Amino acid sequence: MANTVDQQHQLLYLLGRPTEPIFVPKGDRGAVFDIPSNDFLAERFQDVAGDLGTRFGEDTNVRVPVRNITLPDLSFPMRLGRQENFSLFLPWHREMATRLIEIFMGMRTYEDFLAVSVYARDRVNPYMYIYAMSVAILHRPDTRGLQLPPMSEILPEKFVDGGVFDRAREQSNVRNEGTRVPIEIPRDYTASDLEEEHRVAYFREDVGINLHHWHWHLVYPFQAPLNIVRKDRRGELFFYMHQQIQARYNFERLCNRLGRVKRLLNLREPIEEGYFPKLDTLVASRNYPPRPSGSKLSDINREADQIRFDIADLERWRDRIIEAIQIGRVINTKGEVVELTEEGGIDILGDIVEASILSINPNLYGNVHNLGHFLLALPHDPDQRHLETFSVMADPTTAMRDPVFYRWHAFTDDLFQIHKRTLPSYPANKLDYQGVRITNIEVTTKGAGKNEMTTFWEQNDIDLSRGLDFTPRGPVFARLTQLQHETFTYKIQVENTSNSQRMGTVRIYLAPKFDERGQPWLFRDQRNMFIELDKFVVTLGRQKTSTITRESSQSSITIPFESTFRDLESSRPSTGGQALEAFNYCGCGWPQHMLIPRGTPEGFPCQLFIMISDIKDDMVEGSSAGNGACAESASFCGIRDKKYPDRRSMGYPFDRVPRSGVDTLQQFLTPNMAVTDVRIVFTNRTEPGRSVSNQLP
Amino acid sequence: MANTVDQQHQLLYLLGRPTEPIFVPKGDRGAVFDIPSNDFLAERFQDVAGDLGTRFGEDTNVRVPVRNITLPDLSFPMRLGRQENFSLFLPWHREMATRLIEIFMGMRTYEDFLAVSVYARDRVNPYMYIYAMSVAILHRPDTRGLQLPPMSEILPEKFVDGGVFDRAREQSNVRNEGTRVPIEIPRDYTASDLEEEHRVAYFREDVGINLHHWHWHLVYPFQAPLNIVRKDRRGELFFYMHQQIQARYNFERLCNRLGRVKRLLNLREPIEEGYFPKLDTLVASRNYPPRPSGSKLSDINREADQIRFDIADLERWRDRIIEAIQIGRVINTKGEVVELTEEGGIDILGDIVEASILSINPNLYGNVHNLGHFLLALPHDPDQRHLETFSVMADPTTAMRDPVFYRWHAFTDDLFQIHKRTLPSYPANKLDYQGVRITNIEVTTKGAGKNEMTTFWEQNDIDLSRGLDFTPRGPVFARLTQLQHETFTYKIQVENTSNSQRMGTVRIYLAPKFDERGQPWLFRDQRNMFIELDKFVVTLGRQKTSTITRESSQSSITIPFESTFRDLESSRPSTGGQALEAFNYCGCGWPQHMLIPRGTPEGFPCQLFIMISDIKDDMVEGSSAGNGACAESASFCGIRDKKYPDRRSMGYPFDRVPRSGVDTLQQFLTPNMAVTDVRIVFTNRTEPGRSVSNQLP
């Protein structure tokens, strides 16, 4: 181990400190990449190539051999300057990134891949590099076992207050490793309570949530080599994952006495919500432009970004999509009519609306969601006259911070809902599970009353040092405050009257009990408020009654705490001695600490819904949640290399308008379902989290 | 010299790299301040105090002894956080700075001053520190001989594209001193030509012009200990210096086919001009907020900034001032009526409008100019709900970059013009100089036709390294492109028919020959377009005719090139072997390279006006331009410790409406005046300037 560097660390070194050139020693051990020739050095270092050997890494014997390869032509991806910002929502940027991904994916061996990664690193735009490398590492057979470091450690600038970096630089330079003090970032750093929308900033700006969104788009890129993009039910998952984000955000809003998000329907009206992200793009040497309240959108025509579209284009695409939905069929590029079926229609629509390269007819249905993001990212400089970059809305790593993200997705989600409203309701017999009956459900939380869940603030540390290019080594922590909850346990009492062993899928959802007026819901509205908490397969024995017990931490939508807050390079258990779980390709997944909404001090009234569905309509051959590589957050992210593990429409049983006669949740229930009132009690206290390091107070 | 540090360097060390703590070795020689006790260390370093000695400066024997003093109470100035931005336009910030200035000014000896400077450095806000230190160094008797480094080297972030610093950091870390390459900042980095206003960005964003504005406010603070604020005719100079800026800006605009600036009269209308400064506030860890086009102003109520005023307040103050001007008298705080006389009225008005602490009645006439700056600096966050800092408009170092600066000052200048219009015209006999007659004037420029002046672009380097905290030592240059002109020579043929030796003041002005429609001017408009080029005293011998020759570089409004571009610490002549002139308290002064407007490729038609006025009405006892410490830019900045060296109203002879019957410049002339047509020919070529270092290309 002494002088060798394993593959895991080789990749960490390439991804960390993205503006420190390749020849600067990497990591705590000062590892050096042994490039086979100076051709590997970027142009701008060629004049000092002879000089470098004597300046860097002479004293290290930790060396990474780099194979000599036929160097690829990077001229196309290099057209994006190294100091530019990079947006996945910009077709031109995507094309460059796709070319880079193709190069990375096309290398025959790991050693060739490593060599080309070394060659490209100081040449192409660092953001594009990290994105393309991440996609390649996730999808290359020979790197799949490797762990991607959390993006929040590679590019902390996209996740935490830009104001922290100067203080971190001081810490790093002035203090020895043992004496560095975590830098506390206040919970309220982007706005004050004068701004109503700020009440739910803890959700929008949560590091784990934004990491999830980034990872989701990494697993499900909408443009990349086709074999990467084409994944089982990816269009439908685009709908469902974002629908759940909306439901969760609305839930948080109700907990904070804000109404549900208004759909952004009129693109000609000033946008009321202002947002000042206070994030720097350290690499791009600019900060993310803010959007003052009352900003107006404009047609986009940005020469240097090679993009031009009108608000009217978006309006036309939107209207065509709605018309197609309401007719029930779309037209593909060959002019053929394709039905939007009950089962497959939503998947086709997801690809159309997003739009991914799988869209059935990009010319006709355009690029509503992606270009909407871009439109909303540029009210300040639609024609690039001010040479400004786009705002957080054009970057999946940061878009969820902005209140307008949810207004835009309230609109796109509504497109899907129009479709869902055209589909047949589930008749009772498609919901029921003959012979299986839930007789009681209950939630218990340590130290809380029956059917109470509890939340509080928790502080956790993120190591910024991989983003602090050109500073002394060793961790420098930022201390964030986030929502957290006590783990809780579901207890489900089931009657099996079938006299035989039965299998079923337990589906657990939660919704607010009342709407923003404090009135009980109509089911047709409440169904969109249900957030999925868990889904898992159970086997019911022959005995008549049994009790199913399930821990909140086992949730199939979340990834564990350690995925968000861990230090991959370090071998010491930085999270309080708890064994670190493998951090795998997923990274994708809702953060466990955000499993339930915040609630209120007096206890926010909710309804817990649990059903057990018939396995014969759920089961997918060879795929089930909790089984397979990267299955931790199967509901939101699918399972790697497998089909989506639940054959039902995503969101089942709430994805349809209810059958006739059902106005309330109670009326909706079949015997295999149960509802109980629960309360989420929030305590305004702050506790140290498991990642909090043992450094000086 | 070896182990001692002269006072000049002591101050450089305190002002440079403002976020590197006092105990980090300073300057190229790694000098260390020997603090007499750990009490001198800021609170946040107390826990590692024991550790510091072994980490920093052990190997240096270049030491600055620091005297033990009774430590002052800094709690008031420390109320501004170290990571906040600092604005002179904010009363609360000014009060804190004033307290700090009082502490610095109150130290009895240089050693005590040094000690308190060391003590305060890591405690108070770095921007406030630099400001207060600068005022103190300029005004303390024992530091007056010392040179302030150009602010553009201490805080380069306020003068150059923020995008340069990451590249500079790379240079500094990756390359040895001898191999560092100047980083070129393109001339068009804030906007493109799509933005009409950008055509004159080279003026607004000129480093020398912004340095001048900063220095002017340093020499003429509007709040500070009274003996510093109260300078001869400071109110009038506020009017005149800013009037000349407006004239110069309008001149540049006409050269670029833009009309004169529109006054900002209606504060309720959206502001058309957007501005994206692309400056970082490195110390405050934020960048300067941009102002998108169409921004609206709002009443200001910012709790944390301790400021609250309404647009209606500004409107009332404005209306009261106009009424007072039109009545011809103001009311002081005792309720007494004070006449706005022909001679002293403008000075009273200047203090009222600005407003300085000399304002005759702050309650009644308010704070129009300063709070207007602040209002215009905050359309994006008037109530601080977004926790945003103010824009460039709230900082004298940066305000002149913003197009709205000129719209605001077009309005404030108009207030003074209303007053000037109430004053009697100069009768011909107050203009003429009996016996002195100008028979011919001419301008010659090497390589150009008769009466042609020529301009071009020139590149010059600024050392960024004093602003690159925590990077290796040694200069890292940014290369800027600025307007420059060939030096030219005035030749003035004079007839003296008095048979005796006469003295007079030569006054040289330049104005565009035509207005924005291409039509000849009415004199009443053109008079406000005249920019002062020079003013100097001549003695005319007894001979009847004589020729006065004067070089453009001798201008009494400018400071020499070296004041903007020099490296004080370095002993090598970095400006191409040319001896460096003493850079003195002035710093204040129009940059020589911006003496004349850009002109046009085809030759911009101008009128050169020269008069010789009678010395008996000009002379001020014991003060004359070009004579005394800091007299280089006497017209714009006065002379240190002396009266303003010209007794005439500033702007004479153009500061009044013309006498009856005068509609054109020609009609205005008396025999001691002359006018000739000249052209300014601009060539779109770029040349290396004198500061361009000999580093690698």
Boltz contact constraints between the chains, C-beta under 6 A:
constraints:
  - contact:
      token1: [A, 21]
      token2: [B, 174]
      max_distance: 6.0
  - contact:
      token1: [A, 48]
      token2: [B, 179]
      max_distance: 6.0
  - contact:
      token1: [A, 163]
      token2: [B, 285]
      max_distance: 6.0
  - contact:
      token1: [A, 166]
      token2: [B, 285]
      max_distance: 6.0
  - contact:
      token1: [A, 169]
      token2: [B, 470]
      max_distance: 6.0
  - contact:
      token1: [A, 173]
      token2: [B, 470]
      max_distance: 6.0
  - contact:
      token1: [A, 174]
      token2: [B, 21]
      max_distance: 6.0
  - contact:
      token1: [A, 179]
      token2: [B, 48]
      max_distance: 6.0
  - contact:
      token1: [A, 191]
      token2: [B, 385]
      max_distance: 6.0
  - contact:
      token1: [A, 191]
      token2: [B, 386]
      max_distance: 6.0
  - contact:
      token1: [A, 191]
      token2: [B, 387]
      max_distance: 6.0
  - contact:
      token1: [A, 192]
      token2: [B, 385]
      max_distance: 6.0
  - contact:
      token1: [A, 192]
      token2: [B, 387]
      max_distance: 6.0
  - contact:
      token1: [A, 194]
      token2: [B, 383]
      max_distance: 6.0
  - contact:
      token1: [A, 194]
      token2: [B, 385]
      max_distance: 6.0
  - contact:
      token1: [A, 195]
      token2: [B, 385]
      max_distance: 6.0
  - contact:
      token1: [A, 276]
      token2: [B, 386]
      max_distance: 6.0
  - contact:
      token1: [A, 276]
      token2: [B, 388]
      max_distance: 6.0
  - contact:
      token1: [A, 285]
      token2: [B, 163]
      max_distance: 6.0
  - contact:
      token1: [A, 285]
      token2: [B, 166]
      max_distance: 6.0
  - contact:
      token1: [A, 287]
      token2: [B, 287]
      max_distance: 6.0
  - contact:
      token1: [A, 292]
      token2: [B, 380]
      max_distance: 6.0
  - contact:
      token1: [A, 380]
      token2: [B, 292]
      max_distance: 6.0
  - contact:
      token1: [A, 383]
      token2: [B, 194]
      max_distance: 6.0
  - contact:
      token1: [A, 385]
      token2: [B, 191]
      max_distance: 6.0
  - contact:
      token1: [A, 385]
      token2: [B, 192]
      max_distance: 6.0
  - contact:
      token1: [A, 385]
      token2: [B, 194]
      max_distance: 6.0
  - contact:
      token1: [A, 385]
      token2: [B, 195]
      max_distance: 6.0
  - contact:
      token1: [A, 386]
      token2: [B, 191]
      max_distance: 6.0
  - contact:
      token1: [A, 386]
      token2: [B, 276]
      max_distance: 6.0
  - contact:
      token1: [A, 387]
      token2: [B, 191]
      max_distance: 6.0
  - contact:
      token1: [A, 388]
      token2: [B, 276]
      max_distance: 6.0
  - contact:
      token1: [A, 470]
      token2: [B, 169]
      max_distance: 6.0
  - contact:
      token1: [A, 470]
      token2: [B, 173]
      max_distance: 6.0
